[in-house]
Amino acid sequence: MIKLFIDTSYDVFIGLLGTNGTWEGKTILKGFKASQILQKEIYNLLIQKNLSVSSIDGIITSSGPGFYTGMRLSEGVADVFKLKGLEHYSYYNFMLPKWYGHEAGLWMTKAYRGEYFFYLWNQDKEEKFLLQESELAAHFEKWNKLGVPFFVHQESAIDEKLKKHLTSYQETVTFIETAPQKLFHHVIGSQSYEPSYYFRAPEDEFRPSL
């Protein structure tokens, strides 16, 4: 049987994972709104692999962090499969470096209204926080001196204001692309389910600007 994988936290990543956690098929679409292509691309991927919707026995989604609209699309697809009695597994992108063997680091992404989200961890602690653009220079001066390895999920998840502070970084989406078995066995083995991590509550997301 097949697990459907969906990540709409930034670019659209759709995949089909076999029983051993390897890719039966996958596609990453950059620069597209998930609302325009998600259902069609899932269907196209199934057709390419000569599979039907009934071949899917579970769904794995990224729970972000991400913006409300994009995240709700993958949640909506998962909800349809849950109505059929299928299991829904999910995880946070900022956990990927730890799962793939990195004992310390800083995972980051643009958030909203001039803010940036950070997840910092080492063997002793972990913390999540938001910083304003004006605070970035001082923090990166410290982190660069400490030699902290930097991670982003996809290049589309950061902007030029953030890039100018980065000496180098790794994209965590490539971990999933090249070694999906680690993600698969961690999420399925632990029956992982995490609620979507939005940068702000829905009532703030859709509040009219003044």
C-alpha positions in Angstrom: 0.0 0.0 0.0 0.9 3.6 -0.4 1.2 6.6 1.9 0.4 10.0 0.3 2.9 12.7 1.3 2.0 16.4 1.1 4.0 19.5 2.1 2.4 22.8 1.3 4.3 24.9 3.9 6.0 26.8 1.1 6.6 25.1 -2.3 4.3 22.2 -3.1 5.8 18.8 -2.5 3.7 15.8 -3.3 4.9 12.2 -3.1 3.9 8.5 -2.9 5.8 6.4 -0.3 5.9 2.7 -0.5 5.7 0.2 2.4 9.5 0.5 3.0 9.4 4.3 3.0 11.0 4.8 -0.5 9.6 7.0 -3.1 7.2 5.4 -5.6 6.9 8.9 -7.2 7.3 12.5 -6.2 7.0 16.0 -7.6 8.1 19.5 -6.3 6.4 22.5 -7.8 8.0 25.9 -7.2 6.3 29.2 -7.7 2.7 27.8 -7.7 -0.1 28.4 -5.3 -1.2 25.1 -3.8 -4.8 26.1 -4.2 -4.4 26.1 -8.0 -2.7 22.7 -8.4 -2.8 20.5 -5.4 -5.7 18.1 -6.2 -4.8 18.0 -9.9 -1.1 17.1 -9.2 -2.1 14.4 -6.7 -4.3 12.9 -9.4 -1.6 13.2 -12.1 1.0 11.5 -9.9 -1.3 8.6 -9.2 -2.0 8.2 -13.0 1.7 8.4 -13.8 2.3 5.5 -11.4 -0.7 3.5 -12.6 -2.3 3.8 -9.1 -5.7 4.7 -7.9 -6.9 6.7 -4.9 -7.9 3.3 -3.3 -4.1 2.4 -3.3 -3.6 5.0 -0.6 -3.8 3.7 3.0 -2.5 6.7 4.9 -1.4 10.3 4.6 1.6 12.1 5.9 1.6 15.9 5.9 4.0 18.7 7.1 2.4 20.7 9.9 4.6 23.7 9.1 5.5 26.1 10.4 3.7 27.9 7.6 1.0 30.4 6.7 -2.6 29.7 7.3 -3.9 29.3 3.7 -1.2 27.0 2.4 -1.3 24.8 5.5 -5.1 24.5 5.4 -5.0 23.0 1.9 -3.0 19.9 3.0 -5.1 19.7 6.1 -8.2 19.7 4.0 -7.0 16.8 1.8 -6.0 14.9 4.9 -9.5 15.4 6.4 -11.1 13.8 3.3 -8.9 10.7 3.7 -9.7 10.6 7.4 -13.4 10.4 6.5 -12.5 7.2 4.7 -10.9 5.8 7.9 -7.3 6.4 6.9 -4.6 7.4 9.3 -3.2 10.9 9.2 0.4 11.4 10.3 2.1 14.8 10.6 5.3 16.5 11.8 7.1 19.8 12.0 9.8 20.7 9.5 12.1 22.2 12.1 12.4 18.7 13.6 14.0 17.3 10.5 17.7 18.2 11.2 17.5 16.3 14.5 16.0 13.3 12.9 18.7 13.3 10.3 21.5 13.3 12.8 22.3 17.0 13.5 22.8 17.4 17.3 22.7 21.2 17.2 21.6 23.9 14.9 19.3 26.8 14.0 16.3 26.3 11.7 14.6 29.4 10.4 11.9 30.7 8.2 10.2 34.0 7.4 7.0 34.5 9.4 4.9 37.6 8.9 4.9 41.4 9.5 8.6 41.7 9.4 9.2 38.8 11.8 11.3 35.6 11.4 10.8 32.3 13.2 13.7 30.4 14.7 14.1 27.0 16.3 17.4 26.6 18.1 18.6 23.3 19.6 21.6 21.5 21.1 22.1 18.6 23.3 21.0 20.6 26.4 18.0 22.6 25.3 15.7 23.7 22.5 13.7 26.9 22.0 11.4 28.6 19.5 11.2 32.4 19.1 10.3 35.2 16.7 12.7 38.1 15.9 12.1 41.4 14.1 14.3 42.3 11.2 16.0 44.9 13.3 17.1 42.2 15.7 18.7 39.9 13.1 22.2 41.4 12.8 23.1 41.2 16.5 21.8 37.6 16.8 23.6 36.4 13.7 26.8 37.9 14.8 26.7 35.8 17.9 25.5 32.6 16.0 28.2 33.0 13.3 30.9 33.3 16.0 29.6 30.1 17.6 29.6 28.2 14.3 26.0 27.2 14.6 24.9 25.3 11.5 21.9 26.9 9.7 18.9 25.2 8.2 15.9 26.3 6.2 13.2 24.1 4.8 13.2 25.5 1.2 14.9 28.6 -0.3 11.4 30.0 -0.9 10.9 30.1 2.9 13.5 32.8 3.4 14.0 36.2 1.9 17.0 38.5 1.0 16.9 40.2 4.4 17.6 36.9 6.0 20.0 35.5 3.4 22.4 38.4 3.8 23.2 37.1 7.3 23.7 33.5 6.3 27.2 32.3 5.6 25.8 28.9 4.4 22.7 26.8 5.0 21.1 23.4 4.3 17.6 22.9 2.9 15.8 20.3 5.0 13.5 19.5 2.1 16.5 17.7 0.5 16.7 15.4 3.5 13.2 14.1 2.6 13.9 14.0 -1.1 17.1 11.9 -0.8 16.4 9.8 2.3 12.6 9.5 2.8 13.0 6.3 4.8 14.2 8.2 7.9 11.1 10.5 7.9 8.8 7.6 7.1 10.0 5.3 9.9 10.1 8.1 12.5 6.6 9.4 11.7 5.0 6.0 11.2 6.9 4.3 14.0 5.9 7.0 16.6 2.4 7.5 15.2 3.4 11.1 15.0 0.7 13.7 14.7 1.3 17.4 15.3 -1.3 20.2 14.9 -0.5 22.8 12.2 1.9 25.5 13.4 0.6 28.9 12.1 2.5 32.1 12.7 -0.7 33.8 13.9 -4.2 32.9 14.8 -6.9 32.8 12.1 -8.6 35.8 13.5 -5.4 37.8 13.0 -4.6 36.2 9.7 -7.8 37.6 8.1 -8.0 40.8 10.1 -8.3 43.8 7.7 -5.3 46.1 7.6 -5.9 49.6 8.9 
